[in-house]
Amino acid sequence: MKTLKKIMSGFPMKRLMYNRGVLYALCILALFNLIMYANARDFNSVITLIIVGLLVSFFSKNMIVVLAVAIGVTYLLNYTSVKLISEGAENMKKEGEETAEDTAEETAEETAEETAEETAEETAEETTEETDEEKKKMYDDLQTDFKDFQKIQDSILTGMKEIDPLLTKAETFIEKFEHYGKKLEKTA
């Protein structure tokens, strides 16, 4: 333990805490982590990194400490497999343990699967008729939607035809003011 204290006392911690290179490296690492989390759509990690950084900034004005703690806490929350809370752990069984209820459930599931297979064969004929009716209904719905789409398209085109003369008037108006602005610049 004494040798560890001697090694740590010889380590220039104060210079490391105020080193610009370390600060820039941590800034780049924090930005890289933010981009990586956002790209992976892990917005919980993005928010965690920002909130931890803000909270630590209230306690320390050293940005090296703020960035290091924010990156470290976010990493610990994301990549460690610490299971501190296990909901429902009192009902969990160890591997290899089976009760009579478990075996009864398994046999009930097997019989349910067998009856499901039998009924599936019987209903296969009925489902083909239903799918044909569904396809016809979908086709009819598409035709009505297409007619509605054509009406909307026609209304948009007529609106554009009405707006076109107004746009040309606005363009000529702007050109006149640009012309007057150039004249004023030349005289000034």
C-alpha positions in Angstrom: 0.0 0.0 0.0 2.9 2.3 0.8 4.4 1.7 -2.6 1.1 2.6 -4.3 1.0 5.9 -2.3 4.6 6.7 -3.5 3.7 6.0 -7.1 0.6 8.1 -6.9 2.4 11.0 -5.2 5.0 11.0 -8.0 2.3 11.1 -10.7 1.6 14.7 -11.8 -2.2 14.6 -11.4 -2.5 18.3 -11.2 -0.8 18.8 -14.5 -3.1 16.2 -16.0 -6.2 17.9 -14.7 -5.3 21.2 -16.5 -3.8 19.8 -19.7 -5.3 21.0 -22.9 -4.5 17.9 -24.8 -6.5 15.8 -22.3 -9.4 18.3 -22.5 -9.5 18.1 -26.3 -9.3 14.3 -26.3 -12.2 14.1 -23.9 -14.2 16.6 -25.9 -13.7 14.6 -29.1 -14.5 11.4 -27.2 -17.7 12.9 -25.8 -18.8 14.2 -29.2 -18.0 10.9 -30.8 -20.1 9.1 -28.1 -23.0 11.5 -28.6 -23.0 11.0 -32.4 -22.6 7.2 -31.9 -25.5 7.0 -29.5 -27.7 9.2 -31.7 -26.9 7.2 -34.8 -27.8 4.0 -32.9 -31.0 5.8 -31.8 -30.1 5.3 -28.2 -31.6 8.5 -27.0 -31.5 7.4 -23.4 -27.8 7.4 -23.5 -27.6 10.8 -25.2 -29.9 12.3 -22.5 -27.9 10.5 -19.7 -24.6 11.9 -21.0 -26.0 15.4 -21.2 -27.8 15.4 -17.8 -24.8 13.8 -16.0 -22.5 16.4 -17.6 -24.8 19.3 -16.5 -25.1 17.9 -13.0 -21.4 17.5 -12.5 -20.8 21.0 -13.9 -22.6 22.3 -10.8 -20.0 20.7 -8.6 -16.9 21.2 -10.6 -15.8 23.9 -13.0 -13.0 21.7 -14.5 -14.3 20.5 -17.9 -11.9 17.5 -17.8 -13.7 16.2 -14.7 -17.1 17.0 -16.1 -16.5 15.2 -19.4 -14.8 12.3 -17.8 -17.5 11.7 -15.2 -20.3 12.1 -17.8 -18.6 9.6 -20.2 -17.8 7.2 -17.4 -21.3 7.1 -15.9 -23.0 6.7 -19.3 -20.6 3.9 -20.1 -21.3 2.2 -16.8 -25.0 2.5 -17.2 -25.0 1.1 -20.8 -22.3 -1.6 -20.9 -22.1 -3.2 -17.5 -24.2 -6.2 -16.7 -24.9 -5.3 -13.1 -28.3 -6.6 -12.1 -29.1 -4.7 -8.9 -32.8 -5.1 -9.1 -34.6 -8.2 -10.3 -38.3 -7.9 -10.3 -40.1 -11.1 -9.4 -36.9 -12.9 -8.3 -38.7 -14.6 -5.4 -40.8 -16.7 -7.9 -37.8 -17.7 -10.1 -36.7 -21.3 -10.1 -33.2 -22.6 -10.4 -32.2 -24.6 -13.5 -33.2 -28.3 -13.4 -36.1 -27.7 -11.0 -39.5 -28.8 -12.3 -42.7 -29.1 -10.4 -45.8 -31.0 -11.1 -47.4 -27.8 -12.4 -44.7 -27.3 -15.0 -45.1 -30.8 -16.4 -48.9 -30.4 -16.5 -48.5 -27.1 -18.3 -46.1 -28.8 -20.9 -48.6 -31.6 -21.6 -51.4 -29.1 -21.9 -49.4 -27.1 -24.4 -48.6 -30.3 -26.5 -52.3 -31.3 -26.7 -53.2 -27.7 -27.6 -50.7 -27.8 -30.4 -52.1 -31.1 -31.8 -55.6 -29.8 -31.8 -54.5 -26.6 -33.4 -52.9 -28.5 -36.3 -56.1 -30.5 -36.8 -58.3 -27.4 -36.9 -55.8 -25.6 -39.2 -56.3 -28.2 -41.8 -60.1 -27.9 -41.5 -60.1 -24.1 -41.8 -57.6 -23.9 -44.6 -60.5 -24.2 -47.2 -62.5 -21.4 -45.4 -59.6 -19.0 -45.3 -59.0 -19.1 -49.0 -62.6 -17.9 -49.6 -62.1 -15.2 -47.0 -58.8 -14.0 -48.5 -60.4 -13.8 -52.0 -63.2 -11.6 -50.5 -60.6 -9.5 -48.7 -58.6 -9.0 -51.8 -61.7 -7.9 -53.7 -62.6 -5.4 -50.9 -59.0 -4.0 -51.0 -59.2 -3.6 -54.7 -62.5 -1.7 -54.4 -61.0 0.5 -51.7 -58.0 1.3 -53.9 -60.2 2.3 -56.8 -62.2 4.7 -54.6 -59.0 6.1 -53.1 -57.6 6.6 -56.6 -60.7 8.6 -57.6 -60.3 10.8 -54.5 -56.6 11.3 -55.3 -57.5 12.4 -58.8 -60.0 15.0 -57.4 -57.3 16.4 -55.1 -54.8 16.5 -57.9 -57.2 18.4 -60.1 -57.9 20.9 -57.3 -54.2 21.5 -56.8 -53.6 22.1 -60.5 -56.5 24.6 -60.7 -55.0 26.4 -57.7 -51.6 26.6 -59.3 -53.2 28.1 -62.5 -54.9 30.7 -60.3 -51.6 31.6 -58.4 -49.4 31.8 -61.6 -50.5 35.3 -62.6 -50.0 36.5 -59.0 -46.5 35.1 -59.0 -45.5 36.9 -62.2 -46.8 40.2 -60.8 -44.8 39.6 -57.6 -41.7 38.9 -59.7 -42.0 42.1 -61.7 -42.6 44.1 -58.5 -39.4 42.7 -56.9 -37.4 43.4 -60.1 -38.6 47.1 -60.0 -37.4 47.5 -56.4 -34.1 45.8 -57.2 -33.7 48.3 -60.1 -34.5 51.3 -57.8 -32.1 49.9 -55.1 -29.3 49.7 -57.7 -30.0 53.4 -58.7 -29.9 54.5 -55.1 -26.5 52.7 -54.5 -25.0 54.4 -57.6 -26.2 57.9 -56.5 -24.9 57.4 -52.9 
